Amino acid sequence: MKLHRIAALLLTQTSEAFFSQSINSCRRQLSSSPLNMNITNNNLNRAKLRISQAISIGAPAYNSGDIQKCAAVYTETAREIQPLLPTVFQTKIRHQVDDHGSETTQTNNYDAKAWALRRIFDSIMDYQMPIVPENYTKYKNIAFQPFTSSQLGQPIKVMDNVMGGISTGKWDPNTNSFAGVTSLANNGGFSSIRWRFENCQNWSYAKGIYISGLKHSKPREHIFSILVKDDMCERVRLANFKAVFSNPEQVDQPLLIPFDVFKQMEQMGRAMVGSPAFNPVAVTEIGLMAIKPAVVGEFSLEFSEWGLYT
């Protein structure tokens, strides 16, 4: 496929000999690995490094016409990194490697295998570890200041229909719930709800944002985003700050999102290198988002209260 020739990303240049040695020394069977959410950033970074190495070998092989080699490299890499990944990616890899492993005897199936695994690899490269609820009693003198309806005002829906998508979403103020469907149709895949402040909010006295009583769909799979904008974002089209969160164990503890996680501005999901960090002195917007690949299909998110913690 010519598209692969154009889209090939040589993220890390390594020798084939080095990569093969690494694969052989670390090979694991998918069936012996537990599906769990206890994945560390270190494990995730190791998986991303392996993916970079695999692409640096597989993409040139594909572009030179050796599609079978590309599929083989991607398959071996998928087997190696599977135990290092969150549940959602473990399941996708198992489906591609085990469930369809016997179907790669024809050239066209090698092609399908290579592309299927490459799409999974790209999703993993974009993945961030979510913030999860924790026992806040370990912090001294923490205080919670909930948002009020007069402070937030009426939310607006921002969906992927701005790009031709058909995802849906609805906010229920009576239950503090956000529900809808994220669809991949027409290159879409996100649903969000935003609260725009009439006047800039000064949150400099607080340490961050908290969410209490958090519950959501598919706890071990779905990961949601919280968005904030400051006055600098207003000067850059479609810019904001994002952090990802989830409650995989459905624990009854507050989710604490410190302002210092908003280190880099994004524009349409792409990090803006060199941009300033979030400025809590002049906050213009806050929002919630369900977005691919962490949320695809029906979703729901609800909580008892949210606001600022000091």
Residue pairs with C-beta under 8 A, 6 or more apart in sequence:
1 111
1 115
4 59
4 62
4 63
4 114
4 115
4 118
5 62
5 63
8 55
8 59
8 60
8 62
8 63
9 55
9 59
10 55
10 56
10 59
10 60
11 51
11 52
11 55
11 56
11 125
12 49
12 52
12 53
12 55
12 56
13 56
14 53
14 56
14 57
16 57
18 53
19 53
19 54
19 56
19 57
19 73
22 50
22 53
23 76
23 77
23 80
26 80
27 76
27 79
27 80
28 79
28 80
28 82
28 83
29 79
30 79
30 82
30 90
30 93
30 94
30 97
30 98
31 98
33 82
33 83
33 90
35 87
35 90
35 91
36 87
37 86
37 87
37 220
37 248
37 249
39 84
39 85
39 86
39 129
40 129
41 129
43 84
43 85
44 84
44 85
44 86
44 124
44 127
44 129
46 81
46 84
47 81
47 84
47 85
47 124
48 124
48 125
50 77
50 80
50 81
51 77
51 81
51 121
51 124
51 125
53 77
54 73
54 74
54 76
54 77
54 121
55 118
55 121
57 73
58 69
58 70
58 71
58 73
58 74
58 114
58 118
59 70
61 67
61 69
61 70
61 73
62 70
62 114
67 107
67 110
67 111
67 114
68 107
68 110
70 110
70 114
71 104
71 110
71 111
71 113
71 114
71 117
74 113
74 114
74 117
74 118
74 121
75 97
75 101
75 104
75 113
75 117
77 117
77 121
78 93
78 96
78 97
78 117
78 120
79 93
79 97
81 93
81 124
82 89
82 90
82 93
82 94
82 97
83 90
85 93
85 124
86 127
87 220
87 221
88 220
88 221
88 293
88 294
89 120
89 123
89 124
89 127
92 120
93 117
93 120
96 113
96 116
96 117
96 120
100 113
103 109
103 113
104 110
104 113
123 293
126 293
127 293
127 294
128 244
129 244
130 223
130 244
130 245
130 246
131 243
131 244
131 245
131 246
131 255
131 256
131 257
131 261
132 245
132 246
132 247
132 248
132 249
132 255
133 214
133 247
133 251
133 252
133 253
133 254
133 255
133 256
134 253
134 256
135 253
136 142
136 253
136 254
136 256
142 309
142 310
143 309
143 310
144 210
144 212
144 254
144 305
144 307
144 308
144 309
145 206
145 307
145 308
145 309
145 310
146 305
146 306
146 307
147 306
147 307
147 308
149 173
151 201
152 195
152 286
153 195
153 196
153 197
153 198
154 195
155 171
155 193
155 194
155 195
155 287
156 193
156 194
156 195
156 196
157 169
157 170
157 171
157 191
157 192
157 193
157 194
158 192
158 193
158 194
158 287
159 165
159 167
159 168
159 169
159 188
159 190
159 191
159 192
160 166
160 167
160 182
160 183
160 188
160 189
160 190
160 191
161 167
161 188
163 186
163 187
163 188
164 186
164 187
164 188
165 183
165 185
165 186
165 187
165 188
165 189
165 190
166 183
166 185
166 186
166 188
167 180
167 181
167 182
167 183
167 188
167 189
167 190
167 191
168 180
168 181
168 183
168 191
169 178
169 179
169 180
169 181
169 191
169 192
169 193
169 290
170 178
170 179
170 180
171 177
171 178
171 193
172 178
172 179
175 302
176 302
176 303
176 304
176 305
176 306
177 300
177 301
177 302
178 193
178 288
178 290
178 300
178 301
178 302
179 298
179 299
179 300
179 301
180 191
180 290
180 298
180 299
181 191
181 297
181 298
181 299
182 188
182 189
182 190
182 191
182 290
182 291
182 292
182 295
182 296
182 297
182 299
183 189
184 292
184 296
189 291
189 292
189 293
189 296
190 289
190 290
190 291
190 292
191 289
191 290
191 291
191 299
192 225
192 227
192 287
192 288
192 289
192 290
192 291
193 287
193 288
193 289
194 227
194 285
194 286
194 287
195 285
195 286
195 287
196 284
196 285
197 283
197 284
197 285
200 231
200 282
200 283
200 284
201 282
201 283
201 284
202 280
202 281
202 282
202 283
203 259
203 280
203 281
203 283
203 308
204 280
204 281
205 310
206 259
206 280
206 308
206 309
206 310
207 258
207 259
207 308
207 309
207 310
208 256
208 257
208 258
208 259
208 260
208 261
208 308
208 309
209 226
209 228
209 256
209 257
209 259
209 286
209 306
209 307
209 308
209 309
210 254
210 255
210 256
210 257
210 306
210 307
210 308
210 309
211 245
211 254
211 255
211 257
211 303
211 305
211 306
212 254
212 255
212 303
212 304
212 305
212 306
213 252
213 302
213 303
213 304
213 305
214 245
214 247
214 255
214 301
214 302
214 303
215 247
215 250
215 301
215 302
215 303
216 222
216 224
216 246
216 247
216 299
216 300
216 301
216 302
217 298
217 299
217 300
217 301
218 299
219 246
219 247
219 248
219 249
219 250
220 248
221 294
222 246
222 290
222 294
222 295
222 299
223 244
223 245
223 246
223 294
223 295
224 244
224 245
224 246
224 288
224 289
224 290
224 294
224 295
224 299
224 301
225 242
225 243
225 244
225 245
225 288
225 289
225 290
225 291
226 242
226 243
226 244
226 245
226 257
226 286
226 287
226 288
226 289
227 240
227 241
227 242
227 285
227 286
227 287
227 288
227 289
228 240
228 241
228 262
228 278
228 283
228 285
228 286
228 287
229 239
229 240
229 241
229 283
229 284
229 285
229 286
230 241
230 278
230 279
230 280
230 281
230 282
230 283
230 284
231 279
231 282
231 284
232 239
232 265
232 275
232 276
232 279
233 239
233 240
233 241
233 265
233 284
233 285
234 284
236 265
236 267
236 272
237 267
238 267
238 268
239 265
239 266
239 267
239 272
239 275
240 265
240 266
240 285
240 287
241 262
241 264
241 265
241 266
241 278
242 262
242 266
242 289
243 257
243 261
243 262
244 294
245 255
245 257
247 255
254 309
256 309
259 278
259 280
260 277
262 277
262 278
263 277
263 278
264 271
264 272
264 273
264 275
264 277
265 271
265 272
265 275
265 276
266 272
269 291
288 301
290 299
290 301
